[in-house]
Amino acid sequence: MKRVYVAGAYSADNVLKVFENMRKGMQLSTEVFLAGYAPFCPWFDYHFALMSGLNDLTVDMFYEYSIAWLKVSDCMLLVPGWENSKGTLKEIEWAKLLNIPIYCSLDELKSKIDYDCENKK
């Protein structure tokens, strides 16, 4: 099962936009999962805050945790609206440094991965 790092905006200026970013990221991650891939969904990070309390967590912990998953991912998939996300721009830099393919849509990801797999047979 191919590991797909799903990247996109999370934080925002207001809580409603944060929730919208979370919804979009979780929705695309679900579509990735239903398509037969193993997504890393950073929008599920809120569970850590709910379970441990914010006093035990730092932003850097989340960044390090996410990059650890990115380093073992087969590719990155961008959620629409990623262009204004400082975090996603840093993740893209990491992906490029690690030679991890970056896709802008699930259809593009599926066609590239399916094509690559067919050519390796």
Secondary structure, 3 states (H helix, E strand, C coil): CCEEEEECCCCCCCHHHHHHHHHHHHHHHHHHHHCCCEEECHHHHHHHHHHHCHHHCCHHHHHHHHHHHHHCCCEEEECCCHHHCHHHHHHHHHHHHCCCCEECCHHHHHHHHHHHHHHCC
